[in-house]
Amino acid sequence: KHSSARNAFHAHSERSALSVLSALSTLRRLVAAMDGSVRELDVLCARLDRLAESLTSAKPLGAQHEEQIASEAVQVIQRIGESIAWAYGQRQQPGLGEAFAQPFVDRRLRDRLKALLADARGMRRDVHSRVAAQVLQTIHILLQATPADSTLFCNLTAGWYLNDVAATRLDFRDNEDLLPLWMTVVKDIATMLNKENLMLFFDPSSPTPFPIFTEAVRFYHHPVSQVFACDIPRLSEVLQEKLLRVAIAPVLLRSAVLQRPSAGSRGWSEGQVDVLSPVLAFYLLHDLLATLRSSAVFEAVAALLLRSELPEDALRLVAASPPRTPSQYFVIQASWGGTAQPGPFDQGDVASPDEVLYAMPALPLVAALRAHGRGSFAGACTRNWSLDALEEWLRSLDHSTERAGLAPLLLASCARLLMALREGGEVLDVAVAERVGSALSQALSIHHQLQWSTLAVAFRTLQELAAAADVPVGRARHVLVPPLRERVLNPLATELLHMLRRYGGDVQEAWVREFQEQWAQRQSSLWELPTQMRQRELLEQNATPELPGAVEGRTKCIRVLLGAWRFSAALPSAEGGSPQSSLGGLEAEAARRAMPGLGDEEGDESSRYQPGVPVYIGKINRVRCLARGLRGGTEEEALYLLPMKATLVLVRPDDLKPFWAVPVVSETLRSMHFKFGAENAPALANIAPHATHAEERTLSLEVPAPRSPALSSGPGLGGGGGVDRLAHTLGGPASALAGGVAAAGAGHDRMAMSVPGVPMLSQVAGVPLLASTLSLVFSDERRHRVACKILAQARQAVYLSLLDGLGAFLSEVA
């Protein structure tokens, strides 16, 4: 037994020894591998050091050499970042991350990365964009993977290094990933901020002591801005409550209410230092509504301004001064080395502690307003005098408020509030709809004092009002159409009808042309703002005069009339209507009606004679001519003019079928402008077949927005092309809000605030964007006379029909 036990013991000891030797061997291999990996990483760091020196030194580099160095630098930066992140992720080997990070720290590569990001030497823009994108991505990876107590994390946060990274000015135009990467890094920094490490990101000696905020706020309006996103429900509730109680109600709404147009007579604004100017208040209100993504805040603001009565506690928030700045803020500011500077809003309660002033109420304002909207609020309610102020502001719209920049801001804010009310499922009170609708009708009635850009926003607001008030179906028509008819439709139609009957000849022809141009605009949504028009474009357009090409005079009268008529005709009635799920549904009825005076001949001829589609013409009479100006003015072709009643049709014979032809040009006569020989465009009655000289055997036609491909010169001709959104951008902010004066000083950052600039409707309204000039040359005088007679008689008949239709339409509306 003893022998067996001794043998077993020796066997176990041998196995244990072998296990220990195996473990030691494995450990030696791991250490060797780690040492080898660290040495490899050190080689990579040394290589990046040399590459960065080449890219940032003043020594000139050829384009090919620079491209080669930059490509290698991008790869090396990526490998270094991924290696260090992998090492810190090996939890079973605690020291591996520190070993991998040591070469990065020893060679001061963080400074090399910052130098590559800043690009003091001036690399090619596309090359620097690629390098900067990789640097930002690597910094993001390191911040995510590095523990807060590690050597590398201390290295990255020391000396306000991350401030310099965030404050680096980059060109985001060439690399679509660069801006999101920069925002991701800023968000990484913002999420790690707390009371203990705040001194690492606040430099009181710097001109920009807190760039994490000042740089991020430059992109506050950017559509891809994600720095301010918050997906924590409880935190969102607290933030929206503080925003409503501390900023919106006691500052923005109170400023608008206290400085309403009648405030001067009551002395409300005398000595008020804790209010903003009306322009600034509505600017900030609209900016908040256009930028914030909080339906609860939108619904609360809409309720505060658009309900006939409110809880007394809610109105007290609008009437009272905002709470003072927390005293703890000044304590923290002093610890940073700053000086406490109380502002005009710090005149309130100074005795109560911060915890009392900023404590969450038992019933949050959002919840109280929702309960009031459902009819389940148990507290006291009173008349909403903030609605009275809003109505007073709307009725005060005129040229002076527009010049101050207030009109478009006020109208756009109302439109967004009505949209928020509708999207929240709340039905607008009928009395409120009547008051707001009457005020908007009054604004449209003084269209001669306002720019079309302001009138377009007024129409948009009226459209939102109809959508919010049309429950049950037909109520919006009953409430909104009578004041619109009384103030806008009847007076405008009567005035235009009187002017139409007063003048004749050339003036009447100009009337017909303007009316059909505005009717065409009406059919394509007359008052719609471009879909990509961001709030900054709207906010800036009040700072400068209306752009060239904007509708004015009689053209603007026609456009306002057609807009109001379209709105009234499109509203559903109580008998046959249906709820409008979207604003586009309001166009149905008006879109089905053809333009007054337009006969069936135009539609029949346009559908039969389509460019490029062979058609049977039989033995119809035709006039041979030479068409010049085809395909961008570079080609000419022998064609045949066909006698039509409402269209210009030029065809070429079909080589495959006798008595068949292929239309090359097919355009409506009513939209053309005739030019006879070298003369300017004469009146229609003056186009007569009396030319006697060979050089006068040319008939020139100007065709706005042609539909025939032969008259198109390229993309966009005839209104068919799109807008180059990269070539057309607007910078901001372009206005200084103090008196609406444009400001673009040395600190003006156009790149950060640039947004796609879509041409506004007022730039092109009533004026064809692009037109083609077509010249018809005839071989002899007889053909020339016949062609002039055909076109003159046909266009005269079309003109008279349109004139009669215009008169009948105005009489019907009046």
Residue pairs with C-beta under 8 A, 6 or more apart in sequence:
30 93
34 93
34 96
34 99
37 83
37 100
38 99
38 100
38 102
38 103
41 80
41 83
41 84
41 100
41 103
41 104
42 103
44 76
44 79
44 80
44 83
45 80
45 103
45 104
45 107
45 109
46 107
47 76
48 73
48 76
48 77
48 80
48 109
48 112
49 107
49 109
49 112
51 69
51 72
51 73
51 76
52 73
52 112
52 113
52 115
52 116
53 112
54 61
54 69
55 61
55 66
55 69
55 70
55 73
55 116
55 121
55 123
55 131
56 112
56 115
56 116
56 119
56 120
56 121
57 121
58 121
61 69
63 124
66 123
66 124
66 127
67 127
70 123
70 127
70 130
70 131
73 116
73 131
73 134
74 130
74 131
74 134
77 113
77 131
77 134
77 135
77 138
78 134
78 137
78 138
80 104
80 109
80 138
81 137
81 138
81 141
81 142
82 141
83 100
84 97
84 100
84 101
84 104
84 142
84 145
84 146
84 152
85 141
85 142
85 144
85 145
85 146
86 100
87 96
87 97
87 99
87 100
87 101
88 96
88 97
88 100
88 101
88 145
88 146
88 147
88 150
88 152
89 97
89 145
90 96
90 97
97 146
97 147
97 150
97 152
98 150
98 151
98 152
101 146
101 150
101 151
101 152
101 155
102 151
104 110
104 152
104 155
105 151
105 152
105 155
110 155
110 156
110 161
113 135
113 138
113 139
114 161
114 164
114 165
114 168
116 131
116 132
116 135
117 132
117 135
117 136
117 165
117 168
117 170
118 168
119 128
119 131
119 132
123 131
125 171
125 173
125 174
126 174
126 175
128 171
129 170
129 171
129 174
129 175
129 178
130 175
132 170
132 175
132 178
133 175
133 177
133 178
133 181
136 178
136 181
136 182
136 184
136 185
137 181
139 156
139 165
139 185
140 181
140 184
140 185
140 188
142 152
142 156
143 153
143 156
143 185
143 188
143 189
143 192
144 188
146 152
146 153
146 156
147 153
148 192
155 161
156 162
157 197
157 200
158 200
160 200
160 201
160 203
160 206
162 189
162 200
162 201
162 212
163 201
163 203
163 206
163 211
163 212
165 185
166 185
166 186
166 189
166 211
166 212
166 215
166 216
167 208
167 211
167 215
169 751
170 178
170 182
171 751
172 178
172 179
172 182
172 751
179 219
179 222
179 224
180 224
180 226
183 216
183 219
183 224
183 225
183 226
183 227
184 226
186 212
186 215
186 216
186 227
187 226
187 227
189 201
189 212
190 212
190 216
190 227
193 201
193 212
198 332
199 336
201 210
201 212
202 209
202 210
202 336
203 209
203 210
204 336
204 337
204 338
205 337
208 214
208 215
209 336
209 338
216 227
218 749
218 752
218 753
219 225
219 227
219 752
220 228
220 291
221 287
221 290
221 291
221 534
221 535
221 536
221 732
221 753
221 755
222 752
222 755
223 534
223 755
229 293
230 236
230 239
236 294
237 364
237 366
238 360
240 294
240 296
240 297
240 300
240 366
241 360
241 361
241 364
241 365
241 366
242 358
243 297
244 297
244 300
244 301
244 317
244 365
244 366
245 317
245 323
245 365
246 322
246 323
246 358
247 322
248 285
248 288
248 297
248 301
249 304
249 314
249 317
249 318
249 365
250 317
250 318
250 320
250 321
250 322
250 323
251 275
251 276
251 281
251 322
251 345
252 276
252 281
252 284
252 285
252 288
253 281
253 285
253 301
253 304
253 305
253 318
253 386
254 275
254 318
254 319
254 320
254 321
254 322
255 275
255 276
255 277
255 278
255 280
255 281
256 278
256 281
256 282
256 285
256 389
256 390
256 393
257 318
257 319
257 385
257 386
257 389
258 268
258 269
258 272
258 275
259 268
259 269
259 272
259 275
259 277
259 278
259 281
260 268
260 389
260 392
260 393
261 392
261 393
261 396
262 392
263 269
269 275
273 344
273 347
274 321
274 322
274 344
274 345
274 347
275 281
276 284
277 737
277 738
278 393
278 406
279 404
279 405
279 406
279 409
279 737
279 740
280 737
280 738
282 406
282 409
282 410
282 413
283 405
283 409
283 539
283 737
285 301
285 409
285 413
286 409
286 412
286 413
286 416
286 535
286 538
286 539
287 535
287 539
288 297
289 298
289 301
289 413
289 416
289 417
289 420
290 412
290 416
290 534
290 535
291 535
292 298
295 420
295 423
295 424
296 366
297 366
298 416
298 417
298 420
298 423
298 424
299 366
299 369
299 370
299 420
299 421
299 424
299 426
300 365
300 366
300 369
301 417
301 420
302 417
302 418
302 420
302 421
302 424
302 426
303 310
303 314
303 369
303 372
303 373
303 421
303 426
304 310
304 314
304 318
304 369
304 384
304 386
305 386
305 387
305 390
305 417
306 387
306 390
306 417
306 418
306 421
306 428
306 432
306 436
307 372
307 373
307 384
307 387
307 429
307 432
308 383
308 384
308 387
308 429
308 431
308 432
309 381
309 382
309 383
309 384
310 369
310 372
310 381
310 382
310 384
310 386
311 368
311 369
311 372
311 377
311 379
311 380
311 381
312 379
312 380
312 381
312 382
313 368
313 379
314 365
314 368
314 369
314 372
315 382
315 384
315 385
315 386
317 365
318 386
321 345
321 347
321 348
322 345
322 348
323 348
323 349
323 357
323 358
324 342
324 345
324 346
324 347
324 348
324 349
324 350
324 357
325 342
325 343
325 345
325 346
326 354
326 357
326 358
327 353
327 354
328 354
330 340
330 342
333 339
333 340
334 340
349 357
368 377
368 379
371 377
372 381
373 426
387 432
387 435
390 414
390 436
391 435
391 436
391 439
393 406
393 410
394 410
394 411
394 414
394 436
394 439
394 440
394 442
394 443
395 439
395 442
395 443
397 407
397 410
397 411
397 442
397 443
397 446
397 450
397 454
397 458
398 446
398 449
398 450
399 449
399 450
401 407
401 410
402 408
402 449
402 450
402 451
402 454
402 542
403 740
404 739
404 740
405 542
405 543
405 735
405 737
405 740
406 542
407 450
407 454
407 542
408 453
408 454
408 457
408 538
408 539
408 541
408 542
409 539
409 542
411 443
411 454
411 457
411 458
411 460
411 461
412 457
412 460
412 461
412 535
412 538
414 436
414 461
414 464
415 457
415 460
415 461
415 464
418 428
418 461
418 464
418 465
418 467
418 468
419 464
419 468
421 428
421 468
422 464
422 467
422 468
427 468
427 469
427 471
428 465
428 468
428 469
430 469
430 475
430 479
433 465
433 468
433 469
433 475
433 476
433 479
433 480
434 479
434 483
436 465
437 462
437 465
437 469
437 479
437 480
437 483
437 484
438 483
440 458
440 461
440 462
440 465
441 480
441 483
441 484
441 486
441 487
441 488
442 487
443 450
443 455
443 458
444 455
444 458
444 459
444 462
444 484
444 487
444 488
444 560
444 564
445 487
445 488
445 491
447 455
447 556
447 557
447 560
448 556
448 557
450 458
451 546
451 550
451 762
452 546
452 550
452 551
452 552
452 556
452 559
452 761
452 762
452 765
453 541
453 546
453 550
453 760
453 762
455 527
455 556
455 560
455 563
456 527
456 528
456 529
456 761
456 762
457 529
457 538
459 526
459 527
459 563
459 567
460 527
460 528
460 529
462 480
462 484
462 567
463 527
463 567
463 583
463 586
464 583
465 476
465 480
466 476
466 480
466 567
466 571
466 580
466 586
467 476
467 580
467 583
467 586
469 475
469 476
469 479
469 480
470 476
470 477
470 571
470 572
470 579
470 580
471 579
472 574
473 572
473 574
473 577
473 578
473 579
474 572
474 573
474 574
474 575
474 577
475 574
476 571
476 572
477 568
477 571
477 572
477 573
477 574
477 577
478 574
480 571
481 568
481 571
484 564
484 567
484 568
485 568
488 560
488 561
488 564
489 561
489 564
489 565
489 568
489 813
489 814
490 813
490 814
492 557
492 560
492 561
492 564
493 561
493 810
493 811
493 813
493 814
494 814
495 557
496 554
496 557
496 558
496 561
496 810
497 807
497 810
497 811
497 814
499 554
500 508
500 511
500 806
500 807
500 810
501 807
503 511
505 683
505 685
506 683
508 803
509 683
509 684
509 799
511 554
511 803
511 806
512 670
512 799
512 802
512 803
512 806
513 671
514 554
514 555
514 558
514 766
515 558
515 802
515 806
516 595
516 670
516 671
516 802
517 555
517 766
517 768
518 526
518 551
518 555
518 558
518 559
518 562
518 765
518 766
519 562
519 595
521 559
521 562
521 761
521 765
521 766
522 559
522 562
522 563
522 566
522 590
523 591
525 587
526 559
526 562
526 563
526 566
527 563
527 761
528 761
529 538
529 760
529 761
530 758
530 759
530 760
530 761
531 758
532 725
532 756
532 758
533 758
533 760
534 755
534 756
536 730
536 732
536 733
536 753
536 755
537 730
537 755
537 757
537 758
537 760
539 732
539 733
539 735
540 730
540 732
540 733
540 734
540 735
541 760
542 735
542 740
543 734
543 735
543 740
543 741
543 742
544 734
544 742
546 762
547 760
547 762
547 763
548 763
549 762
549 763
549 764
549 765
549 766
549 767
550 762
550 763
550 765
551 559
551 762
551 765
551 766
555 765
555 766
559 765
559 766
561 813
565 590
565 813
566 587
566 590
567 586
569 589
569 590
569 593
570 586
570 587
570 588
570 589
570 590
571 577
571 586
572 578
572 580
580 586
595 802
595 805
596 802
596 805
596 806
596 808
596 809
597 801
597 802
597 803
597 804
597 805
597 806
597 808
597 809
598 670
598 801
598 802
598 805
599 645
599 646
599 798
599 801
601 644
601 645
601 646
602 646
602 647
602 668
602 670
602 798
605 644
605 645
605 646
605 647
605 649
605 666
606 647
606 666
606 668
608 615
609 615
609 642
609 644
609 647
609 649
609 651
609 663
609 666
610 663
610 666
611 663
611 664
611 665
611 666
611 707
611 708
611 709
611 710
612 662
612 663
612 664
612 709
613 662
613 663
614 654
614 656
614 657
614 660
614 661
614 662
615 651
615 660
615 661
615 662
615 663
616 657
616 659
616 660
617 642
617 651
617 659
617 660
617 661
618 659
619 659
620 642
620 643
621 643
622 640
622 641
622 642
622 643
622 651
623 640
623 641
623 778
623 783
623 786
623 787
623 790
624 638
624 639
624 640
624 641
624 778
624 779
624 783
625 638
625 639
625 640
625 641
625 650
625 776
625 777
625 778
625 783
625 787
626 636
626 637
626 638
626 639
626 776
626 777
626 778
626 779
627 636
627 637
627 638
627 639
627 650
627 664
627 665
627 774
627 775
627 776
627 777
628 636
628 774
628 775
628 776
628 777
629 636
629 711
629 772
629 773
629 774
629 775
630 636
630 637
630 664
630 710
630 711
630 774
631 710
631 711
631 712
631 713
632 712
632 713
632 714
633 713
633 773
637 652
637 664
638 652
639 650
639 651
639 652
639 664
639 665
640 650
640 651
640 652
640 653
640 661
641 648
641 649
641 650
641 776
641 787
641 790
642 649
642 650
642 651
643 790
643 794
644 669
644 794
645 794
645 797
645 798
646 668
646 669
646 670
646 794
646 798
647 666
647 667
647 668
647 669
648 665
648 666
648 667
648 668
648 669
648 672
648 701
648 791
649 663
649 665
649 666
650 663
650 664
650 665
650 666
650 776
651 661
651 662
651 663
651 664
652 661
652 662
652 664
653 660
653 661
653 662
654 660
654 661
654 662
663 708
664 708
664 710
665 708
665 710
665 711
665 774
666 707
666 708
667 703
667 706
667 707
667 708
667 711
669 791
669 794
669 795
669 798
670 795
670 798
670 799
670 802
671 703
671 704
671 705
672 701
672 702
672 703
672 795
673 681
673 701
673 702
673 704
674 681
674 682
674 684
674 687
674 699
674 700
674 701
674 702
674 791
674 795
675 681
675 682
675 699
675 700
675 701
675 702
675 773
676 682
676 686
676 687
676 691
676 696
676 699
676 700
676 788
677 691
677 695
677 696
677 698
677 699
677 700
678 695
681 702
684 792
684 795
684 796
684 799
685 796
687 788
687 791
687 792
688 788
688 792
689 784
689 785
689 786
689 788
689 789
689 792
690 785
691 697
691 781
691 784
691 785
691 788
692 781
696 784
697 777
697 778
697 779
697 780
697 781
697 783
697 784
698 775
698 776
698 777
698 778
699 775
699 776
699 778
699 784
699 787
699 788
699 791
700 773
700 774
700 775
700 776
701 773
701 774
701 775
701 776
702 771
702 772
702 773
702 774
703 711
703 771
703 772
703 773
703 774
704 768
704 770
704 771
705 718
705 719
705 768
705 769
705 770
705 771
706 712
706 717
706 718
706 771
706 772
707 718
711 717
711 718
711 772
711 774
712 718
712 720
712 772
713 772
714 721
715 721
715 722
716 722
716 770
717 770
717 772
718 770
718 772
719 769
719 770
723 758
723 759
725 756
725 757
725 758
728 756
728 757
728 758
728 759
729 754
729 755
729 756
729 757
730 754
730 755
730 756
730 757
731 744
731 748
731 750
731 751
731 753
731 754
732 750
732 753
732 754
732 755
733 743
733 753
734 742
734 743
734 744
735 741
735 742
735 743
736 742
736 743
744 750
776 787
778 784
778 787
